[in-house]
Amino acid sequence: MPQYWLMKTEPETFSIDDLERVKIEPWTGVRSMFARFHMRNMHVGDEVLFYHSSTEPPGVAGLARIVKTHVIDETQFDPKSQYYDPKATREKPIWDCVDVEFVTRLPRYVQLAEIRLQPSLEDMPLLQRGMRLSVQPVTEAQYKRIVEMADEPAPPEEALKNAPVKWPKKKGGATKPKAKAKPSGRDRTRRAAPKKRKGR
């Protein structure tokens, strides 16, 4: 049985258009221990919601699939990369990643505001206060619901503008979330600016 994930990327750096063009891409540049943990738990065949972040509006643009796991992230060895890690060596690499394959574009872009309007999606990590990880688990039901939404008419613009920000309540009632440390590196987004390639 496949697992399901949401993976964020800044479209100005690497978008669904880019993934469709190159077909398969190593998910380099992640510098969060938590996101690394999730990637290390991935399996070949896992399904991915490809999410455009740090853009307006943010949302799910397409679907992807994990085709290779435990791939060494080469950016950690490159002194010219903003994700160079001087503690990493070829003998003892610190950062690894996965290869992601393009599957399809969604029939239409599913905005974050739409996801907030769905009661069945309120427990998604994406909607939790302070959750900025670029790699997040989702359930099979959450994955399928977002795919279904892409086949449905988009909500009225007014509804999207007024979409409430609902944070999941903890058992026993709502509590004020504890302040979290500022996320490091790729907690917010997925990738470093890639080396120049022809056509990129």
Long-range contacts (C-beta under 8 A, 24 or more apart in sequence): 2-43, 2-45, 2-46, 2-47, 3-41, 3-42, 3-43, 3-46, 3-47, 3-137, 4-46, 4-47, 4-48, 4-49, 4-137, 4-138, 4-139, 4-140, 4-142, 4-143, 5-38, 5-42, 5-46, 5-47, 5-48, 5-49, 5-66, 5-135, 5-136, 5-137, 5-138, 6-48, 6-49, 6-51, 6-60, 6-124, 6-125, 6-126, 6-135, 6-136, 6-137, 6-138, 7-48, 7-49, 7-50, 7-51, 7-64, 7-100, 7-134, 7-135, 7-136, 7-190, 8-51, 8-52, 8-53, 8-134, 8-135, 8-136, 8-188, 8-189, 8-190, 9-50, 9-51, 9-52, 9-53, 9-134, 9-189, 9-190, 9-191, 10-52, 10-53, 10-54, 10-55, 10-189, 10-190, 10-191, 11-52, 11-55, 11-61, 12-54, 12-55, 13-189, 13-191, 13-192, 13-193, 13-194, 14-190, 14-191, 14-194, 15-52, 15-61, 16-50, 16-52, 16-61, 16-62, 16-102, 16-105, 18-200, 19-50, 19-62, 19-64, 19-100, 19-102, 20-62, 20-102, 20-105, 21-199, 22-102, 23-101, 23-102, 24-67, 24-99, 24-100, 24-101, 24-102, 25-99, 25-100, 26-71, 26-73, 26-74, 26-97, 26-98, 26-99, 26-100, 27-97, 27-98, 27-99, 27-100, 27-135, 27-190, 27-191, 28-73, 28-74, 28-75, 28-83, 28-97, 28-191, 28-192, 28-194, 29-73, 29-75, 29-83, 29-186, 29-190, 29-191, 29-192, 30-73, 30-95, 30-97, 30-134, 30-135, 30-185, 30-186, 30-190, 31-83, 31-85, 31-95, 31-184, 31-185, 31-186, 31-187, 32-133, 32-134, 32-135, 32-183, 32-184, 32-185, 32-186, 32-187, 34-133, 34-187, 35-133, 35-134, 35-135, 35-186, 35-187, 36-95, 36-96, 38-133, 38-135, 38-136, 38-137, 39-69, 39-96, 39-97, 39-98, 39-135, 40-69, 40-70, 40-96, 42-66, 42-69, 42-98, 43-69, 44-68, 44-69, 47-103, 47-143, 48-100, 48-103, 49-138, 49-143, 49-146, 51-126, 53-134, 53-188, 53-189, 53-190, 54-188, 54-189, 57-109, 57-111, 57-112, 57-113, 57-160, 58-111, 58-112, 59-109, 59-110, 59-111, 59-112, 59-114, 59-115, 60-106, 60-109, 60-110, 60-115, 60-146, 60-150, 61-105, 61-106, 61-109, 62-102, 62-103, 62-104, 62-105, 62-106, 63-103, 63-104, 63-106, 63-147, 64-100, 64-101, 64-102, 64-103, 65-100, 65-101, 65-103, 66-98, 66-99, 66-100, 66-101, 67-99, 67-100, 67-101, 68-98, 68-99, 69-98, 69-99, 70-96, 70-98, 71-96, 71-97, 71-98, 71-99, 72-96, 72-97, 73-97, 75-192, 81-192, 82-192, 82-193, 83-185, 83-186, 83-192, 106-147, 106-150, 107-150, 107-151, 108-150, 108-154, 109-150, 110-146, 110-149, 110-150, 111-154, 111-160, 113-160, 113-161, 113-163, 114-149, 114-154, 114-155, 114-160, 114-163, 115-146, 115-149, 116-163, 116-164, 116-165, 116-166, 117-155, 117-159, 117-160, 117-163, 118-145, 118-149, 120-145, 121-145, 121-146, 122-166, 122-168, 123-168, 127-166, 127-167, 127-168, 128-167, 128-168, 129-167, 129-177, 130-177, 130-180, 132-183, 132-187, 132-188, 133-183, 133-187, 134-186, 134-187, 134-188, 134-189, 134-190, 135-190
